[in-house]
Amino acid sequence: MYVTPSPQLSNSFNAGTTQNVAGKRIYEVWKGSNIFFCGGRLIFGPDVRSLLVTLVLIIGPVTIFCVFVGRHLRKDYSNGVAIMIILVIHTFIVLVFLLLTSGRDPGIIPRNAHPPEPEEEMNSPSEWSGGQTPKLRLPRTKDVIVNGVTVKIKYCDTCMLYRPPRCSHCSICNNCVERFDHHCPWVGQCIGRRNYPFFFMFVFSTTLLCFFVFAMCALRIKKLMEGDPPHTVWKALQRSPASAFLMAYVFLATWFVGGLTVFHMYLIGTNQTTYENFRYRYDNKANPYHEGLLRNFKLVLFSGIPPSKNKFRSKVQLEVPNIVPTVQSRESIDILSPNRKAVDDIDIGDKSAWSTLVGAEAYQDVHARNSTNGSGNKVLKHGYEDAFAEALGKPIPVESRDIRSGITARRSSWGRNWENAPDILGLSSATGGEGSRGGAFRAPVSGSNR
């Protein structure tokens, strides 16, 4: 059996890119489309208003029954009060299952704060073979083994993770949901691993409620037909229009919720989800999750609800990077890093670019010394590198000094190493590299190229 990996929790935010989140709770800065109530204790989908329609469709007919049909049953039968009590308790159970379905975490997989490490492409040329850097990529799919069957899992660009088996990204809630079944507009929530048992019980109990209301209304019509004087069916329906309306209403509702109950009983018996049944169709291939009828019902309905992977009421944790004010060499700066431009600016003589690499405080300290102590000649003599080294209280690494002398091998944007010619190296050593301190070293131009 495949074990779902524990992804990185979604309560970490980068302090450089996230603002105004300090002191807030997770549900207040949630990146999904969910709507929270009661301080993050209840989570709903973005279409939570449709839940009000469902409540009206349930509570409305029950109220009509109690007012126009139930009071006659109390007079006609000795156990009429028991009928009313059963109806109210049953309706309350239906509403509880509805709230447990729509107001809880359906099994949202926490988003990763950072994408996973890319894998090196095996077929790409390396620096040893062709002098070209290997290509790093994230494979779109991976293969995992579930009960001896190979199952593909996909990478989610939004959540920056590889979805576990049976997990899918809901476009309405904008979340990856574990054992995703479908997004139900009637409850305003995704149906997943943590609320599917409650959803099934909600549909099943609603079907039983329809049967009960239909039977009690039919009992009222039967009593009118046996009255004194007796009435035909048509006459009895005319004398109790509420019973006629409710019988027609629950008859249509039973086709919907009753059919849904039968369909999900089939899905549970075969251990499928609605998403898998409509998209993958296990008819012509083996279902890796099918473990027998009884065990499937036990796994889906009676295996317990796992705890939520999200702590919506916990405080946001900021990831503050440790920034050390040191000068980086060209080789230590990534080719896609923002500091790459700063190194190029130093090579062409832009002294202000040093503030990007050593920090604004050290940069201002150098200028303060130049203006107050008259050390401008020192800067001109030794260069900004030595002045910043003194301001920082530590010498600049040798590889950083190589940047100014032009001796270090240069790397182009295509990954190739440009080695300096021997004559240029000799000329640089003869001059002591002084000609490159104000900018990049320039080779003498021949007369033919002038």
Secondary structure, 3 states (H helix, E strand, C coil): CCCCCCCCCCCEEECCCCCCCCCCEHHHHCCCCCEEECCCCEEECCCCCHHHHHHHHHHHHHHHHHHHHHHHHHHHCCCHHHHHHHHHHHHHHHHHHHHHHHCCCCCECCCCCCCCCCEECCCCCCHHHHCCCCCEECCCEEEEEECCEEEEEEEECCCCEECCCCCEEECCCCEEECCCCEEECCCCEEECCCCHHHHHHHHHHHHHHHHHHHHHHHHHHHHHHCCCCCCCHHHHHHHCHHHHHHHHHHHHHHHHHHHHHHHHHHHHHHCCCHHHHHHCCCCCCCCCCCCCHHHHHHHHHCCCCCCCCCCCCCECEEECCCCCCCCCCCCCCCCCCCHHHHHHHHHCCCHHHHHHHHCHHHHHHHHHHHHHCCCHHHHHHHHHHHHHHHHHCCCCCHHHHHHHHCCCCEECCCCCEECCCHHHHHHHHHHCCHHHCCCCCCCCCCHHHC
